[in-house]
């Protein structure tokens, strides 16, 4: 027998490091006493709750206490069951329904601790369903009425009739005329004179239009412009719209799919690329229904794709990937041509051409009528249109967005410098397009600014770098000064987009600070919360907005 292989098999009599439990190993086997494997019951430190299972004596507690406890909701007072380890402020109250009101005004039906705006409001959905049920029923009833008229030939099925600008139709004529003139954007350099308006009656197309309404997901119907050539005007008014080629060359594919495009702005639809010299616009009723808002081009959009997600149309808002609103439908029956608008292009000079003095301020007040012999009215309408459009994307309420009058400023000295800068930019390959932007200031400063322009030495706002500060949103500019509001023509030139405090870098002509949840990928199309310009010759005070 080899003594070296013998060991003591008696139990070890030493106490483990816990100081309580005897070692349960055999004496002769190599082992230590630094830890105690003895299973013991225990209570969690801090809360003193008993554990449902035992642990090794010297084992540190690294797990959480799952003991069930009850707390009182801080905001609701309801008893809330939770596990001990959970933090009180992270536990949501499960009591249903919540009972608070959603933004829509209806009682929240979510659990008390959930976001009240989570999910759709059942009350709103029920109301919408009832509303759409009535909308669909009315459309179907109208379809039957039209079928009866068509079959009985009670009235002509199709006609295009001049709309007199006087007599019983004067209000209708002025409504259409106003839509054209008041939705002209200065960027399109288009100043039309409406020469004739024709009203379209087409019962067959109207029947199809009502059938499209009876299948729509929403009830939004709006008047929108569509530009087309002479053949398009004749064909669309008689036979309706047609879908474009579903598989065109890449260069001719629509930004938002192969659909039928409409615009809010008359000047956008009137561009020669669309009208091809027809000098005509179509004003159509369009079933926009429930619109899918898109901020980037999507060439894959189609009727099937839209309807599978519960949408009737596509809406691309201004300031996203496009400068002006665009609406797209993929069912020709959703558009009903109602008016053919004939126009003549007239290049209306700026106010300085009608003002003999080197400096003048002309006050314009709102008027229902339009007088084309007074060019200042058109410019006042441009200012009003811009203000209302940008105010609609701001925090201003409809009451705050009210305009009492607009001053049109003529300053030939400043205009000469501005136009010279514009020509210089163009010759140097620098973007020379103008934009309209607001500048807020104290009212007492306005007369001097109109005479001598904004000067860098008087600029006080420097939060985003040195320069004169503007915004394309009136509510932001109104936050400075005591309510004085200028609307200026400005030349951004090459813009530096940045939200930091740095000055305009060398090689750039202005700085743009984005906001309104706009993506920097929108590039030059994105409107700026702040536009900063150092060179006063890039600025031309043009309007004073009085509220």
Number of C-alpha atoms within 10 A of each C-alpha: 5 5 6 6 6 9 12 10 11 12 14 16 12 15 15 20 16 15 9 11 14 17 21 16 17 15 16 13 13 8 11 12 14 11 14 21 17 18 13 11 12 17 14 14 10 6 11 10 15 14 15 12 9 13 16 15 19 16 12 8 13 6 8 12 20 14 15 11 13 13 14 13 18 11 9 13 10 15 15 16 16 18 15 16 14 13 9 16 8 8 15 16 23 16 17 13 13 19 15 15 13 15 11 11 11 14 17 24 23 20 16 21 18 16 13 20 14 11 9 10 20 13 15 13 11 11 12 15 14 12 14 19 13 13 18 22 14 14 20 19 15 17 21 14 12 19 15 12 15 16 9 9 10 9 11 11 16 15 14 16 13 12 17 15 15 11 7 9 11 12 12 14 18 16 12 17 20 16 17 24 22 21 18 25 19 16 13 12 13 20 22 22 16 19 12 17 23 18 17 22 21 19 19 17 24 22 22 19 23 24 20 21 28 23 15 23 20 23 18 14 15 14 20 22 28 23 27 23 18 16 9 17 21 13 13 19 23 18 12 22 20 15 12 14 11 11 9 11 8 8 6 10 17 19 17 23 21 23 25 21 20 25 23 21 21 26 25 25 23 29 17 14 12 15 19 14 13 18 21 25 26 29 27 21 18 25 26 26 22 20 21 17 13 14 16 16 15 12 13 12 19 20 16 11 11 18 15 9 9 16 20 28 29 25 21 24 17 17 19 23 21 18 17 17 17 21 23 26 27 24 19 19 21 28 29 27 26 19 23 24 20 17 19 14 12 11 11 15 10 13 19 16 11 12 15 10 11 11 15 18 18 14 16 16 13 13 9 7 11 16 10 12 8 10 16 20 20 20 24 22 22 17 25 19 17 23 23 18 15 17 21 15 12 15 13 18 11 10 8 11 20 15 15 11 16 25 22 22 21 27 22 18 12 22 20 13 16 20 17 14 19 21 13 13 18 14 11 9 10 17 16 21 13 17 14 23 27 28 27 23 19 13 13 11 12 18 11 10 15 22 16 13 17 25 15 15 9 9 13 11 12 14 13 20 18 19 26 24 27 25 23 22 28 30 23 19 24 20 14 15 15 12 16 21 25 27 27 21 19 25 27 24 22 17 23 20 18 15 16 10 11 13 18 22 11 7 9 13 21 23 29 25 20 19 14 12 6 16 15 15 11 16 15 18 15 22 25 22 22 25 26 25 27 22 16 18 21 24 27 26 27 22 25 24 22 16 14
